[in-house]
Amino acid sequence: MPDVLIAITVLWGFVFIYAVMATMDFGAGFWSMVYLKHPKTKATNIANRYLSPTWEVTNTFIVALVVAVYSLFPNATYTLGPVLLIPGSMILLLLALRSAFLVFSNIAIEYKKPLTYISGITGIFIPGLLMMVLPITHGQAIDYVDGAASLNLSRLLSSPNTYAFMAFAISSTLFLSSLLLADYSKVSREMEAYKIYLRDGMILGPITLFMAFLIMFTLRIEVPWLYERMINDLPLLLLSIGLFIVGGLGLFLPSFFEKGVRGMPRIAVVAVTLQYLVASYVYGKAHLPYIIYPDVTIQSAFTDPTSFRAVFTTYIVGFAILFPGFVYFWSLFMKDKKYLQQTSK
């Protein structure tokens, strides 16, 4: 495999990992806010229990993503920098606000309610802004003046495709986080919270699927080159839909392992995550070789081979060190019975 394809695969991997983890993180913050006034269900407690140890881990991946873009495709930053200045600044501002208010909500108990609302609301806007980056890379909203790229906000914000991506990001955030929180509630034996998050997943699943079809519909009209390339991988798109259906069945079918309990959220989480993996692969493959259509390609933006090998070696060593820690963290979080029983009191 050519070095440039290895590099873009590494970058795509960072994007996917962060997208899934951030989706669950931001969604948990939103659900913590929504069910704040329903203490008997313990739904907010479950969301906070998930949120507390994971939001710091999640933020490390966005740092890794930015570093990967700059180190692997430095020439792309000359275009991405000015183009993403406004949305990027908004994302950083909301991330800072959310992180600050999230911390203070656990310290300033007398102000817990307003702080939780602020962190929950800001958190749900961040996925939409992050997803806005994808329509920007399609090129229609970028103007070039004397060779310098600039973002045409009026054109971007008047595009139905932009809002389709943003709506999909928000619905996916709420859907995937509700699945994970349902699974976590079940493991923690908080069955009232489990029923609530299972219900939320049943509602948000069809909405998310509709938003995905809306993206394809608007792509066909506004970005036909990308739509046609995605349709060339129709079997993978159908596989993606099939995995989504499996995830839906995991919510509605009775559990094979527990009598009288409906739903298998662990299966739903795995199936939907795989569905996002397949769909994002189809989108990313169709987008190649362009980072920003039609002027910035992976070849024109790629770093020199010597720098790539040094950076790639650093990533391998870093993951070899960090990956066992992430596995251990996850085992403590989702499998350690003493931890679950202690925190569920």
JORA-V222873 format. One record per residue. N is the residue number from 1. RES is the residue in three letters. SS is DSSP state (@ for helix, = for strand, . for the rest). OMEGA is omega in radians with two decimals (999 if undefined). D_LAST is the distance of its C-alpha to the last C-alpha in whole Angstrom. Layout:
BEGIN
n,res,ss,omega,d_last
N,RES,SS,OMEGA,D_LAST
N,RES,SS,OMEGA,D_LAST
END
This chain:
BEGIN
n,res,ss,omega,d_last
1,MET,.,3.12,52
2,PRO,.,-3.11,54
3,ASP,@,-3.07,52
4,VAL,@,3.10,51
5,LEU,@,3.05,49
6,ILE,@,-3.11,47
7,ALA,@,-3.11,46
8,ILE,@,3.07,46
9,THR,@,3.07,43
10,VAL,@,3.13,41
11,LEU,@,3.11,41
12,TRP,@,3.10,40
13,GLY,@,3.08,38
14,PHE,@,-3.14,36
15,VAL,@,-3.09,36
16,PHE,@,-3.13,35
17,ILE,@,-3.13,32
18,TYR,@,-3.12,31
19,ALA,@,-3.12,32
20,VAL,@,-3.11,29
21,MET,@,-3.14,26
22,ALA,@,3.09,27
23,THR,@,3.13,27
24,MET,@,-3.11,23
25,ASP,@,-3.12,23
26,PHE,@,3.13,25
27,GLY,@,3.12,23
28,ALA,@,3.09,20
29,GLY,@,3.13,21
30,PHE,@,-3.14,23
31,TRP,@,3.06,20
32,SER,@,3.11,18
33,MET,@,-3.06,21
34,VAL,@,-3.04,21
35,TYR,.,-3.14,18
36,LEU,.,-3.10,18
37,LYS,.,3.12,19
38,HIS,.,-3.05,17
39,PRO,@,-3.07,13
40,LYS,@,-3.13,13
41,THR,@,-3.10,13
42,LYS,.,3.13,10
43,ALA,@,3.10,13
44,THR,@,3.11,14
45,ASN,@,3.12,10
46,ILE,@,-3.14,11
47,ALA,@,3.14,15
48,ASN,@,3.13,14
49,ARG,@,3.07,12
50,TYR,@,-3.00,15
51,LEU,@,-2.99,17
52,SER,@,-3.09,16
53,PRO,@,-2.98,18
54,THR,@,-3.01,20
55,TRP,@,3.11,22
56,GLU,@,3.11,24
57,VAL,@,-3.11,25
58,THR,@,-3.08,26
59,ASN,@,3.11,29
60,THR,@,-3.08,30
61,PHE,@,3.10,32
62,ILE,@,3.03,34
63,VAL,@,3.12,35
64,ALA,@,3.14,36
65,LEU,@,3.13,38
66,VAL,@,3.12,40
67,VAL,@,-3.13,41
68,ALA,@,3.11,42
69,VAL,@,-3.07,44
70,TYR,@,-3.07,46
71,SER,@,-3.09,47
72,LEU,@,-3.12,47
73,PHE,.,-3.04,49
74,PRO,@,-3.11,50
75,ASN,@,3.11,53
76,ALA,@,-3.10,51
77,THR,@,3.11,49
78,TYR,@,3.08,53
79,THR,@,-3.09,52
80,LEU,@,-3.10,48
81,GLY,@,-3.14,48
82,PRO,@,-3.11,50
83,VAL,@,-3.09,49
84,LEU,.,-3.09,45
85,LEU,@,-3.09,46
86,ILE,@,3.12,45
87,PRO,@,3.12,42
88,GLY,@,3.11,41
89,SER,@,3.10,41
90,MET,@,3.12,39
91,ILE,@,-3.14,36
92,LEU,@,3.12,36
93,LEU,@,-3.14,36
94,LEU,@,3.08,33
95,LEU,@,3.13,31
96,ALA,@,3.13,31
97,LEU,@,-3.11,30
98,ARG,@,-3.11,27
99,SER,@,-3.12,26
100,ALA,@,-3.10,27
101,PHE,@,3.09,25
102,LEU,@,3.11,22
103,VAL,@,-3.09,22
104,PHE,@,-3.14,23
105,SER,@,3.11,20
106,ASN,.,-3.13,18
107,ILE,.,-3.13,20
108,ALA,.,-3.03,22
109,ILE,@,-3.10,19
110,GLU,@,3.12,22
111,TYR,@,-3.03,24
112,LYS,@,-3.06,20
113,LYS,@,3.13,22
114,PRO,@,3.12,25
115,LEU,@,3.11,24
116,THR,@,3.11,22
117,TYR,@,-3.12,25
118,ILE,@,3.14,27
119,SER,@,3.13,25
120,GLY,@,-3.12,24
121,ILE,@,3.13,28
122,THR,@,-3.12,30
123,GLY,@,-3.11,27
124,ILE,@,3.08,29
125,PHE,@,-3.06,32
126,ILE,@,3.12,32
127,PRO,@,3.11,32
128,GLY,@,3.12,35
129,LEU,@,3.10,37
130,LEU,@,-3.14,37
131,MET,@,3.09,38
132,MET,@,3.13,41
133,VAL,@,-3.09,42
134,LEU,@,3.06,43
135,PRO,@,3.10,46
136,ILE,@,-3.12,47
137,THR,@,3.08,48
138,HIS,.,2.96,50
139,GLY,.,-3.06,52
140,GLN,.,-3.06,54
141,ALA,.,-3.11,52
142,ILE,=,3.07,54
143,ASP,=,3.10,57
144,TYR,=,3.10,59
145,VAL,=,-3.09,61
146,ASP,.,3.10,64
147,GLY,.,-3.13,62
148,ALA,=,-3.11,58
149,ALA,=,3.06,55
150,SER,=,-3.10,54
151,LEU,=,3.07,51
152,ASN,.,-3.04,53
153,LEU,@,-3.11,50
154,SER,@,3.11,52
155,ARG,@,3.14,52
156,LEU,@,-3.06,49
157,LEU,@,3.06,47
158,SER,.,-3.11,50
159,SER,.,3.05,49
160,PRO,@,3.14,47
161,ASN,@,3.10,46
162,THR,@,-3.11,44
163,TYR,@,3.07,42
164,ALA,@,3.10,42
165,PHE,@,-3.11,40
166,MET,@,3.12,38
167,ALA,@,3.09,37
168,PHE,@,3.13,36
169,ALA,@,-3.11,34
170,ILE,@,-3.14,32
171,SER,@,3.10,31
172,SER,@,3.11,31
173,THR,@,-3.12,28
174,LEU,@,-3.11,26
175,PHE,@,-3.07,27
176,LEU,@,3.11,26
177,SER,@,3.10,23
178,SER,@,3.09,22
179,LEU,@,-3.12,22
180,LEU,@,3.14,20
181,LEU,@,3.03,17
182,ALA,@,3.12,18
183,ASP,@,-3.13,18
184,TYR,@,3.08,15
185,SER,@,-3.13,13
186,LYS,@,3.11,15
187,VAL,@,-3.13,14
188,SER,.,-3.13,10
189,ARG,.,3.02,11
190,GLU,.,-2.93,10
191,MET,@,3.06,14
192,GLU,@,3.08,14
193,ALA,@,3.13,14
194,TYR,@,-3.14,16
195,LYS,@,-3.14,19
196,ILE,@,-3.10,19
197,TYR,@,3.05,19
198,LEU,@,3.10,22
199,ARG,@,3.12,24
200,ASP,@,3.11,24
201,GLY,@,3.11,25
202,MET,@,-3.14,28
203,ILE,@,-3.00,29
204,LEU,@,3.13,29
205,GLY,@,3.11,31
206,PRO,@,3.12,34
207,ILE,@,3.14,34
208,THR,@,3.11,34
209,LEU,@,3.09,37
210,PHE,@,3.13,39
211,MET,@,3.10,39
212,ALA,@,3.08,40
213,PHE,@,3.10,43
214,LEU,@,3.07,43
215,ILE,@,-3.14,43
216,MET,@,3.14,46
217,PHE,@,-3.12,48
218,THR,@,3.06,48
219,LEU,@,-3.12,49
220,ARG,@,-3.12,52
221,ILE,@,-2.99,53
222,GLU,@,-3.09,53
223,VAL,.,-3.03,52
224,PRO,@,-3.14,54
225,TRP,@,3.14,55
226,LEU,@,3.13,51
227,TYR,@,-3.11,51
228,GLU,@,3.11,54
229,ARG,@,3.10,52
230,MET,@,3.14,49
231,ILE,@,3.07,51
232,ASN,.,3.07,52
233,ASP,.,-3.10,49
234,LEU,@,3.10,49
235,PRO,@,3.12,48
236,LEU,@,3.07,45
237,LEU,@,3.09,44
238,LEU,@,3.06,44
239,LEU,@,3.11,42
240,SER,@,3.10,39
241,ILE,@,3.12,39
242,GLY,@,3.09,39
243,LEU,@,3.09,36
244,PHE,@,3.11,34
245,ILE,@,3.08,35
246,VAL,@,3.09,33
247,GLY,@,3.10,30
248,GLY,@,3.10,31
249,LEU,@,3.10,31
250,GLY,@,3.10,28
251,LEU,@,-3.01,26
252,PHE,@,-3.08,29
253,LEU,.,3.08,29
254,PRO,=,-3.12,27
255,SER,.,3.09,25
256,PHE,.,-2.98,27
257,PHE,.,-3.11,24
258,GLU,.,3.13,22
259,LYS,.,3.10,24
260,GLY,.,3.14,24
261,VAL,.,3.13,22
262,ARG,=,3.02,24
263,GLY,.,3.03,24
264,MET,.,-3.00,24
265,PRO,@,3.12,22
266,ARG,@,3.08,23
267,ILE,@,3.13,27
268,ALA,@,3.14,27
269,VAL,@,-3.12,25
270,VAL,@,-3.10,28
271,ALA,@,-3.12,31
272,VAL,@,3.08,31
273,THR,@,3.07,30
274,LEU,@,3.10,33
275,GLN,@,3.09,35
276,TYR,@,3.12,35
277,LEU,@,-3.13,36
278,VAL,@,-3.12,39
279,ALA,@,3.14,40
280,SER,@,3.06,39
281,TYR,@,3.13,42
282,VAL,@,3.12,44
283,TYR,@,-3.12,44
284,GLY,@,3.11,45
285,LYS,@,3.14,47
286,ALA,@,-3.10,49
287,HIS,@,-3.13,49
288,LEU,.,0.09,51
289,PRO,.,-3.01,53
290,TYR,=,2.89,52
291,ILE,=,2.95,49
292,ILE,=,-3.09,51
293,TYR,.,-0.06,53
294,PRO,.,-2.92,56
295,ASP,.,-3.07,57
296,VAL,=,3.12,54
297,THR,=,3.13,54
298,ILE,@,3.13,52
299,GLN,@,-3.11,55
300,SER,@,-3.09,57
301,ALA,@,-2.98,53
302,PHE,.,3.08,53
303,THR,.,3.13,53
304,ASP,.,-3.03,55
305,PRO,@,-3.12,55
306,THR,@,3.11,55
307,SER,@,3.14,52
308,PHE,@,-3.10,50
309,ARG,@,3.12,50
310,ALA,@,-3.14,49
311,VAL,@,-3.12,46
312,PHE,@,3.08,45
313,THR,@,3.12,45
314,THR,@,3.11,43
315,TYR,@,-3.14,40
316,ILE,@,3.13,41
317,VAL,@,-3.14,40
318,GLY,@,3.14,37
319,PHE,@,3.10,35
320,ALA,@,3.12,36
321,ILE,@,-3.00,34
322,LEU,@,-3.02,31
323,PHE,@,3.08,31
324,PRO,@,3.10,29
325,GLY,@,3.10,27
326,PHE,@,3.12,26
327,VAL,@,3.13,25
328,TYR,@,3.10,23
329,PHE,@,-3.12,21
330,TRP,@,3.14,21
331,SER,@,3.07,20
332,LEU,@,-3.02,17
333,PHE,@,-3.00,16
334,MET,@,-2.99,16
335,LYS,.,-3.07,17
336,ASP,.,-3.06,15
337,LYS,@,3.14,13
338,LYS,@,3.11,11
339,TYR,@,-3.11,10
340,LEU,@,-3.12,9
341,GLN,@,-3.13,7
342,GLN,@,-3.08,6
343,THR,@,-3.12,6
344,SER,.,3.11,4
345,LYS,.,999,0
END
